Amino acid sequence: MFAVPHGHLFGTVLGHAWQEPYLVMASRSKDGDFAAFLCQKFGMTPVRASSRRNGVDKGGKEAIQLYISKLKQGLSGAITIDGPKGPAMVCKPGINIISAATQTWILPTIAVYQSYWEFKKSWDKFRIPKPFSKIIVAYGDPLPPPISNSSEDIAARAKEVDQALKLTIDSANNLLATNSK
């Protein structure tokens, strides 16, 4: 499963368009409608979910179960680790719970751009590459599934995902700087 920070989603989706039918999580919001539409157009399979609101499950548990069943059927997946509301670059439990349930490895994945527009007021500082900008999609070292679904193992793996993503971003930015000269 690709572990993608929300702000790096656009380039990562572009980098994997039409390669194979990856599963992607998309919220049941207006933003999620647009994201699901784009992902579908790029050959991906959206699974729609929403987190809890006022203590009421908004379909998230059902979506996770559907996601798990599709992964067990052999599809690959991608999940934004810090969505839907952040904080940015902080891994939430979802990807690790799914990884433990399916014994799927986690691949830290990011996209960096030479030139981009940034949504400065958004919680994730979402970026879209400018036309003709160099884009690097980079992958960190794969992480095995958590040992168990215990909250301690899930939290420990989340910290490892955070560290792996930061290292991957640093490496990709260095590569981009070297190749931009």
Buried (B, 14 or more C-beta within 10 A) or exposed (E): BBBBBBBBBBBBBBBBBEEEEBBBBBBBEEEBBEBBEBBBEBEBBBBBBBBEEEEEEBBBEEBBEBBBEBBEEEBBBBBBBBBBEBEBBBBBBBBBBBBBBBEBEBBBBBBBBBEBEEEEEEBBBBBEBEEEBEBBBBBBEEBEBBEEBEEEBBBBBBEBBBBBBBBBBEBBBEBBEEEEE
